[in-house]
Amino acid sequence: MKKTLLAVATALLVTAMPAAQAQWVVFDPSNYSQNILTAARTLEQINNQIRQLQNEAQMLMNQTKNLTGLNFSALAELRSALSATNQLIQQAQGMAFNVSQMDGEFSRLYPNAYSASTSGGQMALDARQRWRNSLEALRTATQVQSQAVQNFRSDEQTLTDLVNRSQSAVGALQATQATNQLLALQARQAIQAQQLQITQDRATALEQARQVAVQERAREVRRRFQGEGTPYTPYTVNFYSN
């Protein structure tokens, strides 16, 4: 009986062994390491892609900033200041600034020599006109100087605005536009300096020409007093009348 039970138990044990072996987990260290490396590489690729997308997003943001306009222009103020000075020159009385017109007037009023047929009265009238030309040239010069002083006040505010916007520029375009307007302000001031120099030089030149004409008139009067050519007839003229 005991032998029979032992045989049955042995048979059952042998029969159950394949099922138990089928439930065991087999661990492969080499395969596990390879899987970890693969996962790490995949994670690194994902991180690289994320960083690339972040860089592209930042680049697009920078491009947007660089293409953002300044939304401020001082051109109107600059042109207005320049126009005010130029208008004073255009309205100048006396000797014209027009080249062809000035050439004719200058030849008549500031002759190299008076002809014998020129009357004393005409010489006196010419002398008065020369005096008025010098006076008006000085008036224009002082007006342009006064306008330049007024322009300096507005230039100070314009310069402050442009510098502030240049320093707070968010991109290259805004910085460039602010710089260009600063250069425009500098150019306008240079033009104004030229205008001022022109009016001052004009006044000086006309006064020098008047002095030369005075000497020539005196020479002609002296010649006529001495009995050469047409006798000189005194002519009284009021220089201060309109």
QUIRABEL-V213316 format. One record per residue. N is the residue number from 1. RES is the residue in three letters. SS is DSSP state (H for helix, E for strand, - for the rest). Layout:
n->(N,N)
res->(RES,RES)
ss->(SS,SS)
This chain:
n->(1,2,3,4,5,6,7,8,9,10,11,12,13,14,15,16,17,18,19,20,21,22,23,24,25,26,27,28,29,30,31,32,33,34,35,36,37,38,39,40,41,42,43,44,45,46,47,48,49,50,51,52,53,54,55,56,57,58,59,60,61,62,63,64,65,66,67,68,69,70,71,72,73,74,75,76,77,78,79,80,81,82,83,84,85,86,87,88,89,90,91,92,93,94,95,96,97,98,99,100,101,102,103,104,105,106,107,108,109,110,111,112,113,114,115,116,117,118,119,120,121,122,123,124,125,126,127,128,129,130,131,132,133,134,135,136,137,138,139,140,141,142,143,144,145,146,147,148,149,150,151,152,153,154,155,156,157,158,159,160,161,162,163,164,165,166,167,168,169,170,171,172,173,174,175,176,177,178,179,180,181,182,183,184,185,186,187,188,189,190,191,192,193,194,195,196,197,198,199,200,201,202,203,204,205,206,207,208,209,210,211,212,213,214,215,216,217,218,219,220,221,222,223,224,225,226,227,228,229,230,231,232,233,234,235,236,237,238,239,240,241,242)
res->(MET,LYS,LYS,THR,LEU,LEU,ALA,VAL,ALA,THR,ALA,LEU,LEU,VAL,THR,ALA,MET,PRO,ALA,ALA,GLN,ALA,GLN,TRP,VAL,VAL,PHE,ASP,PRO,SER,ASN,TYR,SER,GLN,ASN,ILE,LEU,THR,ALA,ALA,ARG,THR,LEU,GLU,GLN,ILE,ASN,ASN,GLN,ILE,ARG,GLN,LEU,GLN,ASN,GLU,ALA,GLN,MET,LEU,MET,ASN,GLN,THR,LYS,ASN,LEU,THR,GLY,LEU,ASN,PHE,SER,ALA,LEU,ALA,GLU,LEU,ARG,SER,ALA,LEU,SER,ALA,THR,ASN,GLN,LEU,ILE,GLN,GLN,ALA,GLN,GLY,MET,ALA,PHE,ASN,VAL,SER,GLN,MET,ASP,GLY,GLU,PHE,SER,ARG,LEU,TYR,PRO,ASN,ALA,TYR,SER,ALA,SER,THR,SER,GLY,GLY,GLN,MET,ALA,LEU,ASP,ALA,ARG,GLN,ARG,TRP,ARG,ASN,SER,LEU,GLU,ALA,LEU,ARG,THR,ALA,THR,GLN,VAL,GLN,SER,GLN,ALA,VAL,GLN,ASN,PHE,ARG,SER,ASP,GLU,GLN,THR,LEU,THR,ASP,LEU,VAL,ASN,ARG,SER,GLN,SER,ALA,VAL,GLY,ALA,LEU,GLN,ALA,THR,GLN,ALA,THR,ASN,GLN,LEU,LEU,ALA,LEU,GLN,ALA,ARG,GLN,ALA,ILE,GLN,ALA,GLN,GLN,LEU,GLN,ILE,THR,GLN,ASP,ARG,ALA,THR,ALA,LEU,GLU,GLN,ALA,ARG,GLN,VAL,ALA,VAL,GLN,GLU,ARG,ALA,ARG,GLU,VAL,ARG,ARG,ARG,PHE,GLN,GLY,GLU,GLY,THR,PRO,TYR,THR,PRO,TYR,THR,VAL,ASN,PHE,TYR,SER,ASN)
ss->(-,H,H,H,H,H,H,H,H,H,H,H,H,H,H,H,H,H,H,H,H,H,-,-,-,-,-,-,H,H,H,H,H,H,H,H,H,H,H,H,H,H,H,H,H,H,H,H,H,H,H,H,H,H,H,H,H,H,H,H,H,H,H,H,H,H,-,-,-,-,-,-,-,-,H,H,H,H,H,H,H,H,H,H,H,H,H,H,H,H,-,-,-,-,-,-,-,-,H,H,H,H,H,H,H,H,H,H,H,-,-,-,-,-,-,-,-,-,-,H,H,H,H,H,H,H,H,H,H,H,H,H,H,H,H,H,H,H,H,H,H,H,H,H,H,H,H,H,H,H,H,H,H,H,H,H,H,H,H,H,H,H,H,H,H,H,H,-,-,-,-,H,H,H,H,H,H,H,H,H,H,H,H,H,H,H,H,H,H,H,H,H,H,H,H,H,H,H,H,H,H,H,H,H,H,H,H,H,H,H,H,H,H,H,H,H,H,H,H,H,H,H,H,H,H,-,-,-,-,-,-,-,-,-,-,-,-,-,-,-,-,-)
